[in-house]
Every structure is written in structure tokens, then in C-alpha cells.
Amino acid sequence: MACRPPDEPEPELDQVDGGAGDAHEEAETELARRITELSIPEHLWELPHLKWIKQEADAINVKPEGLLLKVGNRAACIAGPRVVGHIDARGNFPLTGIAATVGRSSAGSGTSDSAVNRLLPIPSELKEPPTAVDFANQAGKVDLGYLSLNPSSGSALLDRMQKRLPVLRKDDDDAEAETVTVFVPRVEMNYGEGSTLLNTIDKSKGSGNSGAGLENIILDGFFGAELKYDTTGEKSRAAIPAGSYVMAVNAYFQVEFIGQALGHTHGLVQRMPIVPIVKPAGDAELAKAGLRVANGEGFTAEEAARRLTGIPTRPDSPGEIPDVIDFLMQRNGAPDTPYKRMTMCQLMAVNLRLMEAERSGVADLDPLKGHAGQVQYRIASWMALLRCSYHINEDDWEVAQAFAKVSAQAIELCREWAAAEDRKADSEDNTKTARRARVSEEARALARGDTPRIVKMIAVRVRDRLKNRGDLSASDLTASASGTDAKAWAEIGGEGGRSGLRNAALEWGLQQGYFVRVGRRYSVNAN
């Protein structure tokens, strides 16, 4: 290995470059904080039905906005397909929607699902639907209840949404019929990890059949459109008739993965409001105390009580919202049941007219707002249903507008988060590219008989170690090279691992006069 010319600068030690990573982490922490602080105006929680839900949210320590969104979707699901929305001549549409909540891992998904079941439990009669009909002509009067599932594909969902019930008696009109096809009118899908929903959508696309794709079924289900199989061998299966079902979809996204949802398809994101369900971080010292307990280092009862001083006690769960289930179950979900249209206040009507006006350009200004009117209508209708009414009043519309604002802000912050993740990935890619180029350059230098940079750096570390600790043996100086250094040495063709790298550094350092060797020990050259 060549000696360092007199005018060559001394090699600098590699520093762990945590600056970029730290900056990314700080930016992400700030974005996460801003997302958790998004809230609807406080006075809205004084509305009786919202106040009830807020108490439940406080009891389980989640943000009430996210819980309210899921409870509203559940209410629309129980109400069923015969209670519909209507804006203009385009006709009726179901009141269920696609609701997205965001938060940290293990911070609100499972607990909020349980809370929804306490606030609005699925009635037992919907869990135990009829298993047969007396006569074939009674199929239109059958309400097949409720179905909860997370299907692997669109075809799997359609399979579960229809059943063939045996006909117990014959009549003159259809004496040959032994079974009749009936459809499940209420479908609810709850994804504790939103990424699971997106991955399922992607996998179902890969089946090669458009009818097997889950995404198209969910998008069409948002409008209550006819759901058709479009796959070979499925011609014997019936299509799900338009207007015969409702489909409630709830998805919980970890905030660090929300970019996956925003970058997936406009169709899905256009249809789903996004609100936080995790509360802002609490007292830092209390959090540290909690972590200590989590690590098995708990406190005495006195110490724990002292640390909890000043922390408000969580309220008890208020239980089921009074009277709502009875109201929602007034309309049978069977196909022969007449539709009941929601009505709306004039304030909401004129605002929707402005938003939905032909060629208004809302979708052109922001593609994610393509179905904003439909989304806001649904949220307003959920508020009406939760107060046992088919009429959307100005309070309901105010809540829908407040949620639209929170969702817009959340989406903007999630976009920032996704952009930060992209920048981080680009930075990591650039670092990897630079490292590969450096390894190639070092390998060529070693092959030519030149001294690679890593050898020079270890020689500097050896000199500094000798300055700090005095005379040391070669064995003592092995620690100057880490396992990571040894790996880098091997990558460029160096031999002998840490010892080989140490020996090369000692040889080069002696040549440069960094230190001297006396017997079996090395010391800093006093000259």
C-alpha cells in the first residue's frame, strides 16, 4: 500500500450521518401531532346523540370523531337498503359509506370496534334470518339480515351475499320451484388494518378476472349499483340487484402507512372521509412512567397514585344509545318493502346544489372531491338517524360540514406525510447508490495496491486510541475496527476480517508516522 504524500490531507473519520434521519423523524412526529389535534367544533358535542358517543370515546381513550364516523356507518347499515338518500334526478342511493380512521398502531382500532358494538349492537333478529320460505312468491318479503366479513375477492363477497332458500310448500303459480334466491341486504366490512384492505384489493385484481376484483364491487356498492359477476363459470350465479343492499366499509390506517391509501386509487379515496381516532400525546413524564410499567418495572400503589394525581378519571361506558335500534329497525330490508327517502333542510339543499352543479368543476380543482356531496350527505344522514329522524336538519348539516373540514385537513397532512416518506426513500436510495459507488472505488484501489479509505480511517482511530490510552498491543487495537468496518473491508476484497483490517491500518499508520512500534506494542510517535 502506498504512503501518503506530504501534501495529502489526513483522512477524516466516518461519522454516523443521523442528521437526515433525525430530520425525517422530527417531521413525521410533527405531522402525527397535527393529525391528532384535528377536531370538529367543541359545541357540536353538546348535541345529545353526539354527547353520548363522546362519553364512550372518553371511556376508551380515543378521539370521538373517529368513533362517531364508525357508529354512523353502523346506523346506516342497520337501517338497511330501504332507507335511502336522494339529491337530484340521478335517483336514490344507500346511506352507508366508506369510512377511514387514522392513528398509531394498537391505538384505537379494536377498542373502537368494541365500542360500536356497545353503542349500536346488531339486533338478534338480523343475526338469525329465515332459513326457508313457505311459498316461492314470498322471496320478496324475506329480510336475510346482516353479514359481517372481510372477503378475499369480489366474487367471494357476491357468493356470501346470496343464498338459495328451500321452498316448503308448492303453489299453482310456481309448482316446480324447490328453492328461491334471496340476497343479504346488509353487509359490513371492518378492516383493523387498512393496508389489509388495499392488499386484498391488489391481490383480487391479480386473479385476471374483473369480476373477481374487490375494488370495483366496493366502488359500485357505494352507489348501491347492480353487482355482477364477470368471470368464466359464474353465469349460473345471480347478480345482486341494484338497491337491494347496503355496504358499510370501515378501515383503520396507521398514519405512517396512509400514503398507501392516498396513492392507491382516486375512486376509493373520493368516497371516504378520513378522520383521526387517536388522541394527542399526553404528559411526557406520565408516558415515561407508563413505559416503565410496560417494561416490568412497576411502581408501588403510593407511587402510582402520586403520578396519577391531576389526571381525569375516565367515565364509564354509557352503553347502547337509547331508542336508536328500535327506530332503525322500523324498515324491513326485504325487496318488497317500499323505499323511505331522507329529506333535508333548505340550507343543506342549496349548498349541495352549489357543490353538485353541472360542470361546477369541483372534481377538476381537486380529483379527491369528486364525490364530496355524496360523502357529506351520508354523514348528515347518519346524524339524523342517530337522533331517530328521517329528516336532516341544520345541526346535522353543520356536523357534516365540520367533518368535511377535518377530513380535508387530515388528507392534506397525510399527503405531507406521504411526500416526506417519498423523500426519505429517495434519500435512502441515494445513500445506497453512493455507497455502492464508493465500495467499487475502494475495491479498485485495493486491487491496484493503493490504500483504501477505510484503512486510512482505522489508522486514525488507532492513533487516537493510543493517545487516549497509552501504549497498546496489536490485540488491544483490534477494537479500533468494528464489525461493520470488517464487513466493509470484506466487501472491497480485504482479507482477515477485523484483524486483517487492523493489520493493514497498522502498516499504513507506521508508514505515515502516526505511531511507532516498540517490541510488540505501539505508541504515539513523540516526534
C-alpha positions as MATLAB code, in Angstrom:
seq = 'MACRPPDEPEPELDQVDGGAGDAHEEAETELARRITELSIPEHLWELPHLKWIKQEADAINVKPEGLLLKVGNRAACIAGPRVVGHIDARGNFPLTGIAATVGRSSAGSGTSDSAVNRLLPIPSELKEPPTAVDFANQAGKVDLGYLSLNPSSGSALLDRMQKRLPVLRKDDDDAEAETVTVFVPRVEMNYGEGSTLLNTIDKSKGSGNSGAGLENIILDGFFGAELKYDTTGEKSRAAIPAGSYVMAVNAYFQVEFIGQALGHTHGLVQRMPIVPIVKPAGDAELAKAGLRVANGEGFTAEEAARRLTGIPTRPDSPGEIPDVIDFLMQRNGAPDTPYKRMTMCQLMAVNLRLMEAERSGVADLDPLKGHAGQVQYRIASWMALLRCSYHINEDDWEVAQAFAKVSAQAIELCREWAAAEDRKADSEDNTKTARRARVSEEARALARGDTPRIVKMIAVRVRDRLKNRGDLSASDLTASASGTDAKAWAEIGGEGGRSGLRNAALEWGLQQGYFVRVGRRYSVNAN';
ca = [
       0.000    0.000    0.000;
       1.274    3.427   -0.930;
       2.414    6.039    1.559;
       0.547    9.315    1.943;
       2.240   12.164    0.086;
       3.271   15.055    2.383;
       0.603   17.418    0.983;
      -2.273   14.905    1.185;
      -4.794   15.850    3.902;
      -5.282   13.481    6.764;
      -8.305   11.199    6.204;
     -11.384   12.124    8.174;
     -13.162    9.570   10.304;
     -16.592    8.436    9.092;
     -19.371    9.966   11.158;
     -22.739    8.321   11.538;
     -24.896   10.657    9.484;
     -28.051   10.773   11.589;
     -28.934   14.289   10.528;
     -31.221   13.399    7.636;
     -32.848   10.553    9.542;
     -33.390   12.742   12.584;
     -34.936   15.446   10.412;
     -37.315   12.910    8.866;
     -38.319   11.594   12.294;
     -38.911   15.102   13.643;
     -41.043   15.989   10.616;
     -43.098   12.808   10.977;
     -43.593   13.406   14.707;
     -44.848   16.905   13.990;
     -47.242   15.694   11.282;
     -48.566   12.971   13.584;
     -49.172   15.557   16.304;
     -51.036   17.854   13.925;
     -53.258   14.987   12.726;
     -54.254   14.012   16.263;
     -55.214   17.620   17.054;
     -57.775   17.870   14.249;
     -61.249   18.185   15.767;
     -64.772   19.328   14.995;
     -66.009   22.388   16.972;
     -66.492   21.617   20.653;
     -70.085   22.899   20.804;
     -71.262   20.128   18.480;
     -70.519   17.560   21.176;
     -73.304   19.095   23.239;
     -75.876   17.612   20.856;
     -77.434   14.743   22.869;
     -76.563   11.895   20.492;
     -73.031   13.203   19.967;
     -72.541   13.732   23.693;
     -73.409   10.058   24.267;
     -70.804    8.935   21.746;
     -68.179   11.304   23.143;
     -68.600    9.762   26.591;
     -67.924    6.338   25.079;
     -64.853    7.725   23.274;
     -63.547    9.210   26.521;
     -64.175    5.898   28.276;
     -61.939    4.029   25.821;
     -59.479    6.925   25.335;
     -59.953    7.568   21.599;
     -60.929   10.670   19.671;
     -64.710   10.936   19.352;
     -64.538   12.000   15.682;
     -63.314    8.591   14.549;
     -65.775    6.721   16.735;
     -68.712    8.841   15.554;
     -67.854    8.070   11.935;
     -67.962    4.319   12.584;
     -71.150    4.491   14.664;
     -72.881    6.493   11.928;
     -71.918    3.935    9.298;
     -73.263    1.178   11.562;
     -76.563    3.052   11.952;
     -76.977    3.301    8.173;
     -76.157   -0.399    7.852;
     -78.825   -1.440   10.370;
     -81.385    0.880    8.743;
     -80.861   -1.179    5.594;
     -81.382   -0.633    1.873;
     -84.966    0.626    2.033;
     -83.917    3.888    3.743;
     -82.188    5.924    1.058;
     -80.694    9.268    0.212;
     -81.758   11.447   -2.685;
     -80.194   14.647   -4.019;
     -81.435   15.116   -7.563;
     -82.777   13.297  -10.620;
     -79.936   10.798  -10.505;
     -82.067    8.800   -8.093;
     -81.768    7.032   -4.774;
     -78.537    5.876   -3.162;
     -77.702    3.934    0.024;
     -76.696    5.762    3.193;
     -73.756    3.509    4.061;
     -70.278    4.632    3.084;
     -66.538    4.008    3.256;
     -65.101    5.462    6.466;
     -61.371    5.749    7.166;
     -59.790    6.499   10.520;
     -56.095    7.113   11.173;
     -53.948    6.577   14.237;
     -50.929    4.758   15.646;
     -50.503    1.009   15.765;
     -52.614   -0.518   18.571;
     -54.196    2.844   19.347;
     -57.888    2.734   18.606;
     -58.862    0.098   16.060;
     -60.002   -2.887   18.120;
     -61.272   -0.834   21.048;
     -63.395    1.354   18.788;
     -64.920   -1.709   17.098;
     -65.987   -2.987   20.516;
     -67.363    0.454   21.357;
     -69.505    0.470   18.207;
     -70.958   -2.866   19.262;
     -71.837   -1.436   22.666;
     -73.396    1.734   21.286;
     -75.304    0.117   18.400;
     -75.307   -3.677   18.703;
     -76.552   -5.702   15.753;
     -80.117   -6.794   16.643;
     -80.529  -10.513   17.228;
     -83.232  -10.788   14.543;
     -80.691   -9.699   11.941;
     -78.267  -12.385   13.088;
     -80.895  -15.130   12.773;
     -82.599  -14.615    9.392;
     -85.148  -17.022    7.856;
     -83.774  -20.319    6.570;
     -86.727  -21.221    4.310;
     -89.882  -19.773    2.745;
     -93.365  -21.232    2.699;
     -94.031  -20.345   -0.950;
     -91.765  -19.234   -3.802;
     -93.613  -15.936   -4.193;
     -92.562  -14.921   -0.671;
     -88.910  -14.348   -1.618;
     -89.502  -10.604   -1.943;
     -90.653  -10.438    1.651;
     -87.555  -12.086    3.130;
     -85.035   -9.959    5.051;
     -81.846  -12.026    5.220;
     -80.435   -9.846    7.978;
     -76.805   -8.868    8.305;
     -73.420  -10.138    7.175;
     -70.014   -9.163    8.590;
     -66.966  -10.285    6.626;
     -63.641   -9.328    5.062;
     -63.779  -11.103    1.687;
     -60.729  -12.205   -0.274;
     -62.235  -11.060   -3.586;
     -65.299   -9.514   -5.145;
     -66.575  -12.923   -6.199;
     -66.226  -14.222   -2.640;
     -68.275  -11.262   -1.437;
     -71.028  -11.849   -4.008;
     -71.114  -15.537   -3.101;
     -71.778  -14.663    0.530;
     -74.402  -12.037   -0.306;
     -76.840  -14.511   -1.842;
     -78.474  -17.693   -0.630;
     -80.893  -20.239   -2.008;
     -83.662  -20.970    0.478;
     -85.804  -24.095    0.242;
     -89.492  -23.678   -0.604;
     -91.575  -25.613    1.909;
     -94.895  -25.603    0.027;
     -95.926  -25.622   -3.611;
     -98.493  -23.361   -5.177;
    -100.142  -23.312   -8.561;
     -98.122  -20.336   -9.787;
     -94.729  -21.985   -9.349;
     -95.255  -25.629   -8.549;
     -91.775  -26.598   -9.816;
     -89.765  -24.243   -7.621;
     -87.803  -26.037   -4.919;
     -85.579  -23.127   -3.934;
     -85.563  -19.348   -4.331;
     -82.611  -16.952   -4.484;
     -82.561  -14.232   -1.839;
     -79.959  -11.590   -1.043;
     -78.375  -10.344    2.168;
     -79.443   -6.703    2.461;
     -76.832   -5.513    4.988;
     -73.082   -6.033    4.598;
     -70.415   -4.620    6.904;
     -66.663   -4.874    6.393;
     -64.297   -3.774    9.167;
     -60.578   -3.699    8.436;
     -58.443   -3.267   11.541;
     -55.536   -2.598    9.184;
     -56.392   -0.503    6.143;
     -53.345   -1.897    4.390;
     -55.050   -5.319    4.531;
     -57.951   -3.902    2.527;
     -55.603   -2.393   -0.062;
     -53.526   -5.575   -0.302;
     -56.698   -7.656   -0.712;
     -57.828   -5.322   -3.488;
     -54.465   -5.700   -5.241;
     -54.460   -9.494   -4.899;
     -58.007   -9.816   -6.196;
     -57.015   -7.784   -9.264;
     -54.321  -10.331   -9.936;
     -56.840  -13.095  -10.483;
     -57.191  -11.999  -14.098;
     -60.959  -11.533  -13.902;
     -62.530   -8.134  -13.482;
     -65.467   -9.691  -11.687;
     -63.131  -11.121   -9.052;
     -61.786   -7.685   -8.168;
     -62.933   -6.403   -4.787;
     -62.376   -2.722   -5.504;
     -64.979   -2.471   -8.277;
     -67.533   -4.174   -6.055;
     -66.872   -1.718   -3.195;
     -66.984    1.304   -5.524;
     -70.237    0.160   -7.129;
     -71.597   -0.763   -3.702;
     -71.151    2.846   -2.601;
     -73.943    3.783   -5.005;
     -75.993    0.615   -4.500;
     -75.498   -0.379   -8.149;
     -76.165   -3.849   -9.503;
     -73.263   -6.130   -8.589;
     -72.429   -8.585  -11.356;
     -70.102  -11.499  -11.719;
     -67.900  -11.110  -14.743;
     -65.924  -14.306  -14.543;
     -65.950  -17.518  -16.508;
     -68.090  -20.186  -14.917;
     -70.186  -17.794  -12.857;
     -73.108  -17.431  -15.262;
     -75.259  -19.595  -13.041;
     -74.918  -17.138  -10.181;
     -77.381  -14.262   -9.961;
     -76.376  -10.611   -9.976;
     -77.118   -8.669   -6.792;
     -79.968   -6.307   -7.768;
     -79.440   -2.547   -7.527;
     -80.948   -1.008   -4.423;
     -81.299   -4.344   -2.632;
     -78.373   -3.976   -0.234;
     -76.206   -1.585    1.761;
     -72.433   -1.968    2.149;
     -70.652   -0.310    5.072;
     -66.828   -0.333    4.873;
     -64.616    0.825    7.756;
     -60.820    0.888    7.530;
     -58.228    1.893   10.114;
     -54.913    3.140    8.747;
     -51.720    3.556   10.694;
     -50.649    7.099    9.999;
     -47.217    6.011    8.756;
     -48.867    3.950    6.013;
     -51.618    6.375    4.983;
     -49.715    7.311    1.827;
     -50.511    3.832    0.524;
     -54.209    4.686    0.642;
     -53.887    8.145   -0.914;
     -51.761    6.790   -3.721;
     -53.970    3.785   -4.393;
     -56.902    4.979   -6.482;
     -58.870    8.176   -6.664;
     -62.082    6.132   -6.747;
     -61.620    4.731   -3.246;
     -60.302    7.926   -1.638;
     -63.006   10.065   -3.287;
     -65.610    8.097   -1.380;
     -64.086    8.011    2.095;
     -63.747   10.712    4.718;
     -60.526   10.385    6.729;
     -60.510   11.454   10.381;
     -58.182   10.786   13.334;
     -59.182    8.336   16.055;
     -56.080    8.580   18.251;
     -55.869   11.333   20.854;
     -52.934   13.755   21.072;
     -49.971   12.635   23.158;
     -50.411   13.234   26.858;
     -47.970   14.265   29.568;
     -44.434   13.153   28.646;
     -43.483   12.183   32.208;
     -46.653   10.141   32.600;
     -45.899    8.393   29.298;
     -42.412    7.520   30.561;
     -43.920    6.142   33.759;
     -46.324    4.024   31.690;
     -43.439    2.703   29.595;
     -41.605    1.755   32.747;
     -44.607   -0.321   33.849;
     -44.803   -1.874   30.359;
     -41.172   -2.944   30.752;
     -41.946   -4.758   34.002;
     -40.679   -2.081   36.372;
     -43.936   -1.088   38.057;
     -44.483    1.316   40.936;
     -45.859    0.817   44.405;
     -49.516    1.745   44.883;
     -48.490    5.010   46.556;
     -46.037    5.961   43.818;
     -48.544    5.161   41.061;
     -51.278    7.176   42.796;
     -48.952   10.148   43.132;
     -48.122   10.106   39.445;
     -51.818    9.890   38.538;
     -52.682   12.968   40.583;
     -54.424   15.520   38.388;
     -55.222   13.004   35.629;
     -59.005   12.981   34.999;
     -60.755    9.688   35.670;
     -62.215    8.102   32.560;
     -66.007    7.915   32.537;
     -67.849    4.622   32.358;
     -69.244    3.444   29.048;
     -72.774    4.849   28.641;
     -73.912    1.670   26.872;
     -76.366    1.405   23.987;
     -77.734    4.670   22.579;
     -81.399    4.773   23.709;
     -84.206    4.160   21.187;
     -81.983    4.200   18.080;
     -82.071    0.470   17.328;
     -85.877    0.381   17.524;
     -86.078    3.348   15.164;
     -83.614    1.859   12.657;
     -85.462   -1.459   12.607;
     -88.747    0.149   11.529;
     -87.992   -0.552    7.870;
     -87.700   -4.167    6.801;
     -84.778   -4.839    4.455;
     -86.776   -7.133    2.148;
     -87.037   -6.200   -1.566;
     -90.823   -5.658   -1.391;
     -90.515   -3.012    1.338;
     -91.164    0.495   -0.058;
     -88.263    2.949   -0.012;
     -88.146    5.678    2.593;
     -86.298    8.762    1.361;
     -84.460   11.036    3.732;
     -85.441   14.695    3.491;
     -83.124   17.635    4.104;
     -83.221   21.226    5.293;
     -83.059   24.108    2.814;
     -79.581   25.133    3.968;
     -78.180   21.731    3.047;
     -80.132   21.610   -0.222;
     -78.736   24.896   -1.569;
     -75.185   24.036   -0.527;
     -75.374   20.624   -2.186;
     -76.835   22.261   -5.280;
     -73.819   24.549   -5.407;
     -71.401   21.651   -4.941;
     -73.146   19.268   -7.325;
     -73.952   21.837  -10.023;
     -73.344   20.609  -13.532;
     -69.832   21.493  -14.752;
     -69.074   23.171  -11.432;
     -65.509   21.947  -11.765;
     -65.133   20.764   -8.162;
     -63.604   17.473   -9.290;
     -61.326   19.328  -11.722;
     -59.973   21.542   -8.934;
     -59.378   18.535   -6.660;
     -59.947   14.993   -8.006;
     -60.389   13.678   -4.458;
     -63.525   15.834   -4.113;
     -65.327   14.066   -6.958;
     -67.982   12.626   -4.627;
     -67.811   15.208   -1.829;
     -71.544   15.895   -1.951;
     -72.407   12.225   -1.572;
     -69.973   11.826    1.333;
     -71.335   14.859    3.190;
     -74.934   13.760    2.589;
     -74.168   10.415    4.190;
     -72.580   11.921    7.291;
     -75.509   14.326    7.704;
     -77.962   11.441    7.299;
     -76.100    9.418    9.952;
     -76.570   12.278   12.399;
     -80.303   12.304   11.634;
     -80.622    8.549   12.097;
     -78.786    8.719   15.427;
     -81.415   11.151   16.711;
     -84.205    8.907   15.329;
     -85.254   11.051   12.382;
     -85.566   10.721    8.612;
     -85.147   14.487    8.223;
     -81.682   16.051    8.047;
     -81.727   19.349    9.926;
     -79.256   22.233   10.092;
     -77.378   20.728   13.041;
     -76.843   17.524   11.062;
     -75.565   19.540    8.115;
     -73.233   21.528   10.383;
     -71.723   18.268   11.672;
     -71.265   17.012    8.090;
     -69.523   20.262    7.117;
     -67.287   20.068   10.199;
     -66.292   16.521    9.290;
     -65.599   17.594    5.711;
     -63.213   20.242    7.014;
     -61.418   17.829    9.353;
     -61.169   15.244    6.578;
     -59.758   17.784    4.124;
     -57.149   18.845    6.686;
     -56.328   15.226    7.536;
     -55.900   14.336    3.868;
     -53.595   17.327    3.367;
     -51.461   16.275    6.343;
     -51.456   12.686    5.097;
     -50.272   13.953    1.723;
     -47.436   15.762    3.504;
     -46.644   12.550    5.361;
     -46.601   10.540    2.117;
     -44.347   13.156    0.487;
     -41.996   13.005    3.491;
     -41.889    9.221    3.198;
     -41.059    9.543   -0.508;
     -38.251   11.998    0.267;
     -36.943    9.648    2.928;
     -36.998    6.723    0.487;
     -35.239    8.829   -2.162;
     -32.603    9.851    0.380;
     -32.048    6.236    1.370;
     -31.824    5.228   -2.284;
     -29.271    7.979   -2.937;
     -27.261    6.860    0.083;
     -27.269    3.270   -1.133;
     -26.239    4.351   -4.636;
     -23.377    6.456   -3.262;
     -22.260    3.584   -1.040;
     -22.206    1.126   -3.938;
     -20.080    3.546   -5.953;
     -17.723    4.006   -3.007;
     -17.352    0.252   -2.494;
     -16.446   -0.164   -6.169;
     -13.896    2.636   -5.953;
     -12.345    1.192   -2.781;
     -12.162   -2.281   -4.324;
     -10.332   -0.904   -7.370;
      -7.902    0.987   -5.116;
      -7.087   -2.178   -3.146;
      -6.616   -4.160   -6.357;
      -4.134   -1.530   -7.645;
      -2.129   -1.712   -4.423;
      -3.346    1.681   -3.233;
      -4.576    2.237    0.290;
      -8.389    2.195    0.583;
     -10.027    4.973    2.565;
     -11.302    2.591    5.234;
      -7.732    1.543    6.089;
      -6.717    5.185    6.497;
      -9.705    5.831    8.764;
      -8.874    2.880   11.027;
      -5.254    4.079   11.225;
      -6.505    7.445   12.511;
      -8.655    5.651   15.096;
      -5.618    3.612   16.197;
      -3.561    6.778   16.667;
      -6.351    8.414   18.683;
      -6.741    5.301   20.795;
      -3.021    5.307   21.572;
      -3.191    8.978   22.514;
      -6.028    8.325   24.950;
      -4.870    5.025   26.454;
      -1.113    4.884   26.084;
       0.916    2.016   24.637;
      -1.187   -0.893   23.380;
      -0.622   -4.238   21.676;
      -1.992   -5.149   18.279;
      -4.606   -7.281   20.012;
      -5.690   -4.294   22.109;
      -6.046   -2.220   18.951;
      -8.403   -4.641   17.207;
     -11.326   -2.778   18.770;
     -10.458    0.233   16.604;
     -12.301   -1.585   13.811;
     -15.947   -2.507   14.340;
     -17.831   -5.431   12.891;
     -19.383   -3.024   10.379;
     -15.875   -1.878    9.360;
     -14.826   -5.506    8.917;
     -17.850   -6.112    6.684;
     -16.988   -3.069    4.559;
     -13.377   -4.313    4.359;
     -14.573   -7.706    3.133;
     -16.885   -6.087    0.551;
     -13.930   -4.438   -1.194;
     -11.883   -7.654   -1.195;
      -9.967   -7.228    2.048;
      -8.985  -10.416    3.881;
      -8.694  -11.450    7.510;
     -11.778   -9.734    8.940;
     -11.213   -7.242   11.766;
      -7.681   -8.487   12.370;
      -6.805   -8.147    8.698;
      -8.201   -4.621    8.593;
      -6.327   -3.750   11.807;
      -3.053   -5.077   10.402;
      -3.469   -3.068    7.190;
      -4.189    0.062    9.243;
      -1.153   -0.532   11.478;
       1.106   -0.959    8.456;
      -0.132    2.229    6.805;
      -0.078    4.217   10.070;
       3.556    3.217   10.698;
       4.438    4.365    7.172;
       2.787    7.742    7.799;
       4.497    8.209   11.151;
       1.214    8.259   13.097;
       2.732    5.924   15.705;
       5.747    3.680   16.234;
       6.200    0.069   17.157;
       8.378   -0.887   20.103;
       8.606   -4.639   20.507;
       5.038   -5.924   20.458;
       3.440   -2.652   21.459;
       2.522    0.510   19.621;
       2.754    4.059   20.892;
       2.201    7.519   19.535;
       5.324    8.951   17.925;
       6.525   11.628   20.325;
       8.092   13.454   17.407;
];
